[in-house]
Amino acid sequence: MPEYVAELLEAIHGATPSLREMSEERSRLRPGPGKWCPRDVIGHLIDSASTRDSWTFVSIDERLRLRPRHNLDELAWKPLPRDQPATLDYFMSDYVAHLKHHLAQIGIGLD
């Protein structure tokens, strides 16, 4: 099993009790002007983990015509140099790091 799978499960299981115990008031508390409250952070993590692309309904020929070169190197939380392969393993590890970063941002430490 890849290490990121264990890390993702650990992050989810480690953060869930703290998130469930968080009061409504605390969940809406912004650490400063223009900063995200815990509700914003969790919403962002949910959005970034789900896909909202309408590419599912576009034919392969149309996809290739519209996007001759992928931009996967730009989509990651920590972008990848264009000359390195954008693998699923990279994106999974990157997402787990992204998740941990934001959980720490709202005071949920996992380490």
DODOFI-529312 format. One record per atom (N, C-alpha, C, O): atom name; x, y, z; residue in three letters. Coordinates in steps of 0.1 Angstrom, whole numbers. Example, Ala and Ser with C-alpha at 12.3 -4.5 7.8 and 13.67 -1.06 7.14 Angstrom:
BEGIN
REC   site       x       y       z   code
REC      N     132     -57      78    ala
REC     CA     123     -45      78    ala
REC      C     132     -33      78    ala
REC      O     142     -33      85    ala
REC      N     128     -22      71    ser
REC     CA     137     -11      71    ser
REC      C     129       0      79    ser
REC      O     134      11      80    ser
This chain:
BEGIN
REC   site       x       y       z   code
REC      N       9     -12       0    met
REC     CA       0       0       0    met
REC      C       9      12       0    met
REC      O      18      13       8    met
REC      N       6      22      -9    pro
REC     CA      14      34      -9    pro
REC      C      13      42       4    pro
REC      O       3      41      11    pro
REC      N      24      49       8    glu
REC     CA      24      56      21    glu
REC      C      13      66      22    glu
REC      O       8      69      33    glu
REC      N      10      73      11    tyr
REC     CA      -1      83      11    tyr
REC      C     -14      78      15    tyr
REC      O     -22      85      21    tyr
REC      N     -17      65      12    val
REC     CA     -30      59      16    val
REC      C     -31      59      32    val
REC      O     -41      63      38    val
REC      N     -20      54      38    ala
REC     CA     -20      53      53    ala
REC      C     -20      68      58    ala
REC      O     -27      70      68    ala
REC      N     -13      77      52    glu
REC     CA     -13      91      57    glu
REC      C     -27      97      56    glu
REC      O     -31     105      65    glu
REC      N     -34      94      45    leu
REC     CA     -47     100      43    leu
REC      C     -57      95      53    leu
REC      O     -65     102      59    leu
REC      N     -57      81      55    leu
REC     CA     -65      75      65    leu
REC      C     -62      81      79    leu
REC      O     -71      83      87    leu
REC      N     -49      82      82    glu
REC     CA     -45      88      95    glu
REC      C     -50     102      97    glu
REC      O     -55     106     108    glu
REC      N     -49     110      86    ala
REC     CA     -54     124      87    ala
REC      C     -69     124      89    ala
REC      O     -74     132      97    ala
REC      N     -76     116      82    ile
REC     CA     -91     116      83    ile
REC      C     -95     112      97    ile
REC      O    -103     118     104    ile
REC      N     -89     100     102    his
REC     CA     -93      95     115    his
REC      C     -88     104     126    his
REC      O     -94     106     136    his
REC      N     -76     111     124    gly
REC     CA     -71     119     134    gly
REC      C     -78     133     135    gly
REC      O     -79     138     146    gly
REC      N     -83     138     124    ala
REC     CA     -90     151     124    ala
REC      C    -105     150     128    ala
REC      O    -110     160     133    ala
REC      N    -111     139     125    thr
REC     CA    -125     138     127    thr
REC      C    -130     141     141    thr
REC      O    -139     149     143    thr
REC      N    -124     136     152    pro
REC     CA    -129     139     165    pro
REC      C    -128     154     168    pro
REC      O    -137     160     174    pro
REC      N    -117     161     164    ser
REC     CA    -115     175     166    ser
REC      C    -125     183     159    ser
REC      O    -131     193     164    ser
REC      N    -128     179     147    leu
REC     CA    -138     186     139    leu
REC      C    -152     184     144    leu
REC      O    -160     194     144    leu
REC      N    -155     172     149    arg
REC     CA    -168     170     155    arg
REC      C    -170     178     168    arg
REC      O    -181     182     171    arg
REC      N    -160     180     175    glu
REC     CA    -160     187     188    glu
REC      C    -160     202     187    glu
REC      O    -163     209     196    glu
REC      N    -157     207     175    met
REC     CA    -155     221     173    met
REC      C    -169     228     174    met
REC      O    -179     223     167    met
REC      N    -170     238     181    ser
REC     CA    -183     245     182    ser
REC      C    -186     253     170    ser
REC      O    -177     256     162    ser
REC      N    -199     256     168    glu
REC     CA    -203     264     156    glu
REC      C    -196     277     157    glu
REC      O    -191     282     146    glu
REC      N    -195     283     168    glu
REC     CA    -188     296     170    glu
REC      C    -173     295     165    glu
REC      O    -169     304     157    glu
REC      N    -166     285     170    arg
REC     CA    -152     283     166    arg
REC      C    -151     280     151    arg
REC      O    -142     285     145    arg
REC      N    -161     273     146    ser
REC     CA    -160     269     131    ser
REC      C    -161     282     122    ser
REC      O    -157     281     111    ser
REC      N    -167     292     128    arg
REC     CA    -169     304     120    arg
REC      C    -159     315     123    arg
REC      O    -159     326     117    arg
REC      N    -150     313     132    leu
REC     CA    -140     323     137    leu
REC      C    -129     324     127    leu
REC      O    -121     315     124    leu
REC      N    -127     336     122    arg
REC     CA    -117     339     112    arg
REC      C    -105     344     120    arg
REC      O    -106     353     129    arg
REC      N     -93     339     117    pro
REC     CA     -81     343     125    pro
REC      C     -76     358     122    pro
REC      O     -68     363     129    pro
REC      N     -82     364     111    gly
REC     CA     -79     377     108    gly
REC      C     -87     381      96    gly
REC      O     -93     373      89    gly
REC      N     -86     394      92    pro
REC     CA     -94     399      81    pro
REC      C     -89     392      68    pro
REC      O     -77     391      65    pro
REC      N     -98     387      60    gly
REC     CA     -95     380      48    gly
REC      C     -90     366      49    gly
REC      O     -86     359      40    gly
REC      N     -89     361      62    lys
REC     CA     -84     347      64    lys
REC      C     -96     338      65    lys
REC      O    -107     342      68    lys
REC      N     -93     325      62    trp
REC     CA    -103     315      62    trp
REC      C    -106     310      76    trp
REC      O     -97     308      84    trp
REC      N    -119     308      79    cys
REC     CA    -123     302      91    cys
REC      C    -123     287      89    cys
REC      O    -121     282      77    cys
REC      N    -124     278      99    pro
REC     CA    -123     264      97    pro
REC      C    -134     259      87    pro
REC      O    -131     250      80    pro
REC      N    -146     265      87    arg
REC     CA    -156     261      78    arg
REC      C    -151     263      63    arg
REC      O    -153     255      55    arg
REC      N    -145     274      61    asp
REC     CA    -139     277      48    asp
REC      C    -128     267      44    asp
REC      O    -128     262      32    asp
REC      N    -120     264      53    val
REC     CA    -109     254      51    val
REC      C    -115     241      47    val
REC      O    -110     235      37    val
REC      N    -124     236      55    ile
REC     CA    -130     223      52    ile
REC      C    -137     223      39    ile
REC      O    -136     213      31    ile
REC      N    -145     234      36    gly
REC     CA    -151     235      23    gly
REC      C    -141     235      11    gly
REC      O    -143     228       1    gly
REC      N    -130     242      13    his
REC     CA    -119     242       3    his
REC      C    -114     228       1    his
REC      O    -111     223     -10    his
REC      N    -111     220      12    leu
REC     CA    -106     207      11    leu
REC      C    -116     197       3    leu
REC      O    -112     189      -5    leu
REC      N    -129     199       6    ile
REC     CA    -139     191      -1    ile
REC      C    -139     194     -16    ile
REC      O    -139     185     -24    ile
REC      N    -139     207     -19    asp
REC     CA    -139     211     -33    asp
REC      C    -126     206     -40    asp
REC      O    -127     202     -51    asp
REC      N    -115     207     -34    ser
REC     CA    -102     203     -40    ser
REC      C    -101     188     -42    ser
REC      O     -94     184     -50    ser
REC      N    -109     181     -34    ala
REC     CA    -109     166     -35    ala
REC      C    -119     161     -45    ala
REC      O    -118     149     -49    ala
REC      N    -128     170     -49    ser
REC     CA    -138     165     -59    ser
REC      C    -136     172     -72    ser
REC      O    -130     183     -73    ser
REC      N    -141     166     -83    thr
REC     CA    -139     172     -96    thr
REC      C    -152     178    -100    thr
REC      O    -163     172     -99    thr
REC      N    -151     190    -106    arg
REC     CA    -163     197    -111    arg
REC      C    -162     199    -126    arg
REC      O    -170     206    -132    arg
REC      N    -152     193    -132    asp
REC     CA    -150     194    -146    asp
REC      C    -162     188    -154    asp
REC      O    -167     178    -151    asp
REC      N    -165     195    -165    ser
REC     CA    -175     189    -174    ser
REC      C    -168     181    -185    ser
REC      O    -175     177    -195    ser
REC      N    -155     178    -184    trp
REC     CA    -148     171    -194    trp
REC      C    -153     157    -196    trp
REC      O    -151     151    -206    trp
REC      N    -160     151    -186    thr
REC     CA    -166     138    -187    thr
REC      C    -174     136    -200    thr
REC      O    -175     126    -206    thr
REC      N    -181     147    -204    phe
REC     CA    -191     146    -215    phe
REC      C    -185     151    -228    phe
REC      O    -192     152    -238    phe
REC      N    -172     154    -229    val
REC     CA    -165     158    -241    val
REC      C    -158     146    -247    val
REC      O    -151     139    -240    val
REC      N    -159     145    -260    ser
REC     CA    -153     133    -267    ser
REC      C    -138     134    -266    ser
REC      O    -132     145    -264    ser
REC      N    -131     123    -268    ile
REC     CA    -117     123    -268    ile
REC      C    -111     132    -279    ile
REC      O    -102     140    -276    ile
REC      N    -117     132    -291    asp
REC     CA    -112     140    -302    asp
REC      C    -113     155    -298    asp
REC      O    -104     163    -301    asp
REC      N    -124     159    -292    glu
REC     CA    -126     173    -288    glu
REC      C    -116     177    -277    glu
REC      O    -111     188    -277    glu
REC      N    -114     168    -268    arg
REC     CA    -104     170    -257    arg
REC      C     -91     173    -263    arg
REC      O     -84     182    -259    arg
REC      N     -87     165    -272    leu
REC     CA     -73     166    -278    leu
REC      C     -72     179    -286    leu
REC      O     -62     186    -286    leu
REC      N     -83     183    -293    arg
REC     CA     -83     196    -300    arg
REC      C     -82     208    -291    arg
REC      O     -75     217    -293    arg
REC      N     -90     207    -280    leu
REC     CA     -90     218    -271    leu
REC      C     -78     219    -262    leu
REC      O     -74     230    -257    leu
REC      N     -72     208    -259    arg
REC     CA     -61     208    -249    arg
REC      C     -50     199    -254    arg
REC      O     -49     187    -250    arg
REC      N     -42     204    -264    pro
REC     CA     -32     195    -269    pro
REC      C     -20     192    -259    pro
REC      O     -13     182    -261    pro
REC      N     -19     200    -249    arg
REC     CA      -9     197    -239    arg
REC      C     -15     198    -225    arg
REC      O     -22     207    -222    arg
REC      N     -12     188    -217    his
REC     CA     -18     188    -204    his
REC      C     -12     200    -195    his
REC      O      -1     204    -198    his
REC      N     -19     204    -185    asn
REC     CA     -14     213    -175    asn
REC      C     -14     207    -162    asn
REC      O     -15     214    -152    asn
REC      N     -12     194    -161    leu
REC     CA     -13     187    -148    leu
REC      C      -2     193    -138    leu
REC      O      -3     193    -126    leu
REC      N       9     197    -144    asp
REC     CA      20     202    -136    asp
REC      C      16     215    -129    asp
REC      O      22     218    -119    asp
REC      N       6     221    -134    glu
REC     CA       1     234    -127    glu
REC      C     -10     232    -118    glu
REC      O     -14     241    -110    glu
REC      N     -16     220    -118    leu
REC     CA     -28     217    -110    leu
REC      C     -25     213     -95    leu
REC      O     -34     214     -87    leu
REC      N     -14     208     -93    ala
REC     CA     -10     203     -79    ala
REC      C      -9     214     -70    ala
REC      O      -7     226     -74    ala
REC      N     -10     211     -57    trp
REC     CA      -8     221     -46    trp
REC      C       6     226     -47    trp
REC      O       9     238     -47    trp
REC      N      16     217     -48    lys
REC     CA      30     221     -51    lys
REC      C      33     217     -65    lys
REC      O      36     205     -68    lys
REC      N      32     227     -74    pro
REC     CA      34     224     -88    pro
REC      C      46     216     -92    pro
REC      O      57     217     -85    pro
REC      N      46     209    -102    leu
REC     CA      56     200    -107    leu
REC      C      63     207    -119    leu
REC      O      57     213    -127    leu
REC      N      76     205    -120    pro
REC     CA      83     210    -132    pro
REC      C      77     203    -144    pro
REC      O      74     191    -144    pro
REC      N      76     210    -155    arg
REC     CA      69     205    -167    arg
REC      C      77     193    -173    arg
REC      O      71     184    -180    arg
REC      N      89     191    -169    asp
REC     CA      97     180    -175    asp
REC      C      96     167    -166    asp
REC      O     102     157    -170    asp
REC      N      88     168    -155    gln
REC     CA      86     156    -147    gln
REC      C      72     151    -149    gln
REC      O      63     158    -152    gln
REC      N      71     138    -149    pro
REC     CA      57     132    -151    pro
REC      C      48     135    -140    pro
REC      O      51     135    -128    pro
REC      N      35     138    -143    ala
REC     CA      25     141    -134    ala
REC      C      17     128    -132    ala
REC      O       8     125    -139    ala
REC      N      22     120    -122    thr
REC     CA      16     107    -119    thr
REC      C       5     108    -109    thr
REC      O       4     118    -101    thr
REC      N      -3      98    -108    leu
REC     CA     -14      97     -98    leu
REC      C      -7      96     -84    leu
REC      O     -12     102     -75    leu
REC      N       4      89     -83    asp
REC     CA      11      89     -70    asp
REC      C      15     103     -66    asp
REC      O      13     106     -54    asp
REC      N      20     111     -75    tyr
REC     CA      24     124     -71    tyr
REC      C      12     132     -66    tyr
REC      O      12     139     -56    tyr
REC      N       0     131     -74    phe
REC     CA     -11     139     -70    phe
REC      C     -17     134     -57    phe
REC      O     -22     143     -49    phe
REC      N     -17     122     -54    met
REC     CA     -22     116     -41    met
REC      C     -13     121     -30    met
REC      O     -19     126     -20    met
REC      N       0     120     -31    ser
REC     CA       9     125     -21    ser
REC      C       7     140     -19    ser
REC      O       7     145      -7    ser
REC      N       6     147     -30    asp
REC     CA       4     162     -29    asp
REC      C      -9     165     -22    asp
REC      O      -9     175     -14    asp
REC      N     -20     158     -25    tyr
REC     CA     -32     161     -18    tyr
REC      C     -32     159      -3    tyr
REC      O     -37     166       5    tyr
REC      N     -25     148       1    val
REC     CA     -24     145      15    val
REC      C     -16     156      22    val
REC      O     -20     160      33    val
REC      N      -5     161      16    ala
REC     CA       2     172      21    ala
REC      C      -6     185      22    ala
REC      O      -6     192      32    ala
REC      N     -14     187      12    his
REC     CA     -24     198      11    his
REC      C     -34     197      23    his
REC      O     -36     207      30    his
REC      N     -39     186      25    leu
REC     CA     -49     183      36    leu
REC      C     -43     186      49    leu
REC      O     -48     193      57    leu
REC      N     -31     180      52    lys
REC     CA     -24     182      64    lys
REC      C     -21     197      67    lys
REC      O     -22     202      78    lys
REC      N     -17     204      56    his
REC     CA     -13     218      57    his
REC      C     -26     226      62    his
REC      O     -25     234      72    his
REC      N     -37     224      56    his
REC     CA     -49     231      60    his
REC      C     -55     227      74    his
REC      O     -60     235      81    his
REC      N     -53     214      77    leu
REC     CA     -58     210      90    leu
REC      C     -49     217     101    leu
REC      O     -54     221     111    leu
REC      N     -36     218      99    ala
REC     CA     -27     225     108    ala
REC      C     -31     240     109    ala
REC      O     -30     246     119    ala
REC      N     -35     245      97    gln
REC     CA     -39     259      97    gln
REC      C     -51     262     106    gln
REC      O     -52     274     111    gln
REC      N     -60     253     108    ile
REC     CA     -71     255     117    ile
REC      C     -69     248     131    ile
REC      O     -78     247     139    ile
REC      N     -56     245     134    gly
REC     CA     -53     241     147    gly
REC      C     -55     226     150    gly
REC      O     -55     222     161    gly
REC      N     -55     218     139    ile
REC     CA     -57     203     141    ile
REC      C     -44     197     137    ile
REC      O     -41     195     125    ile
REC      N     -35     195     147    gly
REC     CA     -22     188     144    gly
REC      C     -23     173     144    gly
REC      O     -31     168     152    gly
REC      N     -16     167     135    leu
REC     CA     -17     153     133    leu
REC      C      -5     145     137    leu
REC      O      -5     133     139    leu
REC      N       6     153     138    asp
REC     CA      19     146     141    asp
REC      C      22     146     156    asp
REC      O      33     141     160    asp
